[in-house]
């Protein structure tokens, strides 16, 4: 199964997932996946439509919110928080390393304070 880091009881972040990871994540209890990686960042990266299809086949809700790590803004963070908040949880967000997702969540938390 894919490695992930639990940020809250309802949110974990992970590096790039593969389509074959999603069924295991669903069995582990995740209910939704957020893909924060824009298509085409790497040649070996599955595109978001492939990931969406695999997520749905695994029974997961799927959201595609592509974000460039160096360009994260408040709107991106708010959108990410909305996606996490409206899911039944737990949610797994992924990008290349997991750091971009963590930064989105941290910024969203700061905006809420």
C-alpha positions as CSV (number, residue, x, y, z in Angstrom):
1,X,0.0,0.0,0.0
2,X,1.1,3.6,-0.6
3,X,2.9,5.4,2.1
4,X,1.1,8.4,3.6
5,X,1.3,10.9,6.5
6,X,-1.7,11.5,8.7
7,X,-2.2,15.3,9.3
8,X,-5.6,15.1,11.1
9,X,-8.0,12.2,11.9
10,X,-9.7,13.0,8.6
11,X,-6.8,14.0,6.3
12,X,-3.6,12.3,5.1
13,X,-1.2,13.3,2.4
14,X,0.9,11.1,0.2
15,X,3.4,11.2,-2.7
16,X,2.3,10.2,-6.2
17,X,-0.2,7.4,-6.2
18,X,-0.6,4.8,-8.9
19,X,-4.0,3.5,-10.0
20,X,-3.3,0.2,-8.4
21,X,-2.9,1.9,-5.0
22,X,-6.5,3.1,-4.8
23,X,-8.2,-0.2,-4.0
24,X,-5.9,-0.7,-1.0
25,X,-6.5,2.8,0.2
26,X,-10.3,2.2,0.0
27,X,-9.9,-1.0,2.0
28,X,-7.8,1.0,4.6
29,X,-10.8,3.2,5.1
30,X,-10.2,6.2,3.0
31,X,-13.4,7.6,1.3
32,X,-12.0,10.3,-1.0
33,X,-8.9,11.3,-2.9
34,X,-7.7,14.7,-3.9
35,X,-5.2,15.0,-6.7
36,X,-3.2,18.2,-6.4
37,X,-0.6,17.4,-9.1
38,X,-1.1,18.9,-12.5
39,X,-1.0,16.5,-15.4
40,X,2.4,16.3,-17.2
41,X,4.8,17.2,-14.4
42,X,6.6,13.9,-15.1
43,X,6.5,11.5,-18.0
44,X,5.8,8.5,-15.7
45,X,2.9,10.2,-13.9
46,X,-0.6,8.8,-14.5
47,X,-2.9,11.5,-15.8
48,X,-5.9,12.6,-13.7
49,X,-8.5,10.9,-15.8
50,X,-6.7,7.5,-15.3
51,X,-6.6,8.2,-11.5
52,X,-10.2,9.3,-11.5
53,X,-11.3,6.1,-13.2
54,X,-9.3,3.9,-10.8
55,X,-10.6,5.9,-7.8
56,X,-14.2,5.4,-8.8
57,X,-13.7,1.7,-9.5
58,X,-12.3,1.4,-6.0
59,X,-15.4,3.2,-4.6
60,X,-13.6,6.4,-3.8
61,X,-14.8,10.0,-4.4
62,X,-12.2,11.8,-6.6
63,X,-11.3,15.4,-6.9
64,X,-8.7,17.0,-9.2
65,X,-7.4,20.3,-7.9
66,X,-4.1,20.9,-9.8
67,X,-1.8,23.3,-8.0
68,X,1.7,24.5,-8.9
69,X,3.7,24.3,-5.6
70,X,5.4,27.7,-6.1
71,X,2.2,29.4,-6.9
72,X,-0.1,28.3,-4.0
73,X,-2.4,31.2,-3.0
74,X,-5.3,31.7,-0.6
75,X,-7.9,30.7,-3.1
76,X,-6.1,27.4,-3.6
77,X,-6.0,26.8,0.1
78,X,-9.6,27.7,0.6
79,X,-10.7,25.3,-2.2
80,X,-8.6,22.5,-0.7
81,X,-10.2,23.1,2.7
82,X,-13.6,23.0,1.1
83,X,-12.9,19.7,-0.6
84,X,-11.6,18.2,2.6
85,X,-14.5,19.6,4.7
86,X,-17.3,18.4,2.5
87,X,-16.1,14.8,2.3
88,X,-17.3,12.1,4.7
89,X,-13.6,11.4,5.4
90,X,-11.1,10.3,5.8
91,X,-9.5,12.0,2.8
92,X,-6.1,11.3,1.2
93,X,-4.6,14.1,-0.8
94,X,-1.6,13.5,-3.1
95,X,1.0,15.3,-5.2
96,X,4.6,14.5,-6.2
97,X,5.9,14.2,-2.7
98,X,3.0,15.1,-0.4
99,X,4.5,18.4,0.5
100,X,2.3,20.5,-1.7
101,X,-0.8,19.0,-0.1
102,X,0.6,19.7,3.3
103,X,1.3,23.3,2.4
104,X,-2.2,23.7,1.1
105,X,-3.6,22.4,4.4
106,X,-1.3,24.5,6.5
107,X,-2.3,27.7,4.6
108,X,-5.9,26.8,4.9
109,X,-5.5,26.4,8.7
110,X,-3.8,29.8,8.9
111,X,-6.6,31.4,7.0
112,X,-9.2,30.0,9.5
113,X,-7.4,31.5,12.5
